Amino acid sequence: MNVDIGALRKFQDLWGPVLESIPAVIDAVAKKNDFDRGLAEQKLAFEKAKADVANVYAQADKYVADANAEFERIKNDHTKFMEAAAAQRASENDVLAAQQADIKAKVDALNQKVADAQEKLNGIEAEHAAKLAQAQADHAAALAAMEAEIKATEDRRAKAEKALDTLRAKLG
């Protein structure tokens, strides 16, 4: 068999670079497969991370929803407490105002009683002063009358003694 060397050289020139590039192609395909596998692993890791982030967001949303619900409950409790406190304060203010009005009425009544008693006392003091002045005047008049009577009695006695002395002198 006769081998055509020219044809083989053409074959080698034509297919030589193809045959030489086969290991590079195999290597590139292996690298592409490694890259695709790595990419798939990264996609899986990304999907897992995405799921983890979604889970964290869901937990955070649940926590925020629970916190908001608790905040709303506390806010409602606070509002109810403030309304109850305001109502109680208003009720206490009403009771206090009624007590103050009652105390004022009692104080006014006591002040009126004190004023009436003072007026009565002033009347009694005036009456007493008048009676005392009358009694002192009556006493002074009685003293003057008694002194005048005593003086008159002493004068009569002195006259009687004089008359008695005169009569003794005459009788001897």
C-alpha positions in Angstrom: 0.0 0.0 0.0 1.2 3.2 -1.0 0.9 6.0 1.4 0.6 9.4 0.0 2.8 11.5 2.1 1.5 14.7 0.6 -2.0 13.8 1.5 -0.8 12.9 5.0 0.9 16.2 5.3 -2.3 18.0 4.2 -4.2 15.8 6.7 -1.7 16.7 9.4 -1.8 20.4 8.5 -5.5 20.3 8.5 -6.2 18.1 11.5 -3.0 18.6 13.4 -4.1 21.8 15.1 -7.5 20.3 15.8 -5.8 17.3 17.4 -3.4 19.5 19.3 -6.3 21.6 20.6 -8.2 18.5 21.9 -6.5 18.5 25.3 -7.1 22.3 25.6 -10.7 21.7 24.7 -11.0 18.8 27.2 -9.3 21.0 29.8 -11.7 23.9 28.9 -14.7 21.6 29.0 -13.5 20.3 32.4 -13.0 23.8 33.6 -16.4 24.7 32.3 -17.9 21.7 34.0 -16.1 22.7 37.2 -17.3 26.3 36.7 -20.9 25.0 36.1 -20.6 22.8 39.2 -19.2 25.7 41.3 -21.9 28.0 39.9 -24.5 25.4 40.8 -23.1 25.1 44.3 -23.0 28.9 44.5 -26.6 29.1 43.3 -27.5 26.5 45.9 -25.6 28.4 48.6 -27.2 31.6 47.3 -30.7 30.0 47.4 -30.0 28.7 50.9 -28.7 32.1 52.0 -31.8 33.7 50.3 -34.0 31.3 52.2 -32.1 32.0 55.5 -32.5 35.7 54.9 -36.2 35.2 54.1 -36.5 33.2 57.3 -34.7 35.9 59.3 -36.9 38.5 57.7 -40.0 36.4 58.5 -38.8 36.0 62.1 -38.0 39.8 62.3 -41.4 40.6 60.8 -43.0 38.3 63.4 -41.0 39.9 66.1 -41.9 43.4 64.9 -45.6 42.4 64.6 -45.5 41.0 68.1 -43.7 44.1 69.4 -46.2 46.3 67.6 -49.1 44.3 69.0 -47.6 44.6 72.5 -47.0 48.3 71.9 -50.6 48.7 70.8 -51.8 46.8 73.9 -49.6 48.9 76.2 -50.8 52.1 74.4 -54.4 51.0 74.8 -53.8 50.1 78.4 -52.1 53.5 79.0 -55.0 55.3 77.3 -57.5 53.4 79.4 -55.5 54.1 82.5 -55.2 57.8 81.6 -59.0 58.0 80.9 -59.7 56.2 84.2 -57.3 58.5 86.1 -58.9 61.6 84.5 -62.4 60.3 85.4 -61.2 59.5 88.9 -59.5 62.9 89.2 -62.7 64.6 88.0 -64.8 62.5 90.4 -62.4 63.4 93.2 -62.5 67.1 92.2 -66.3 66.9 92.3 -66.2 65.3 95.8 -63.6 67.8 96.9 -65.6 70.7 95.6 -68.7 69.3 97.4 -66.7 68.9 100.6 -65.3 72.4 100.3 -68.8 73.8 99.7 -70.1 71.9 102.7 -67.2 73.1 104.9 -67.7 76.6 103.6 -71.4 76.4 104.5 -70.5 75.1 108.0 -67.8 77.8 108.5 -70.3 80.4 107.3 -72.9 79.0 109.7 -70.4 79.0 112.6 -69.3 82.5 111.7 -73.0 83.6 111.8 -73.4 81.9 115.1 -70.2 83.6 116.4 -71.5 86.9 115.1 -74.9 86.3 116.7 -73.2 85.3 120.0 -70.9 88.3 119.7 -74.0 90.6 119.2 -75.8 88.9 122.1 -72.6 89.3 124.2 -72.3 92.9 123.2 -76.0 93.4 124.2 -75.4 91.6 127.5 -72.2 93.6 128.1 -74.1 96.8 127.4 -77.0 95.8 129.6 -74.5 94.7 132.3 -72.6 98.0 131.9 -75.9 99.9 132.2 -77.0 97.8 135.3 -73.5 98.2 136.8 -73.6 102.0 136.2 -77.2 102.0 137.7 -76.1 99.9 140.6 -73.0 102.1 141.2 -75.2 105.2 141.0 -77.8 103.5 143.3 -74.9 102.5 145.6 -73.5 106.0 145.6 -76.9 107.5 146.2 -77.5 105.0 149.0 -74.1 105.8 150.5 -74.8 109.5 150.2 -78.2 109.0 151.8 -76.7 106.9 154.6 -73.9 109.4 155.2 -76.5 112.1 155.3 -78.6 110.0 157.7 -75.5 109.2 159.8 -74.6 112.9 159.8 -78.2 113.8 160.7 -78.2 111.1 163.4 -74.8 112.4 164.7 -76.2 115.9 164.6 -79.3 114.7 166.6 -77.1 112.8 169.0 -74.8 115.8 169.4 -78.0 118.0 170.0 -79.4 115.3 172.3 -76.1 115.2 174.3 -76.1 119.0 174.4 -79.6 119.0 175.6 -78.8 116.3 178.1 -75.8 118.3 179.3 -77.9 121.4 179.5 -80.5 119.4 181.4 -77.9 117.9 183.8 -76.5 121.3 184.3 -80.0 122.6 185.2 -80.7 119.6 187.4 -77.5 119.7 188.9 
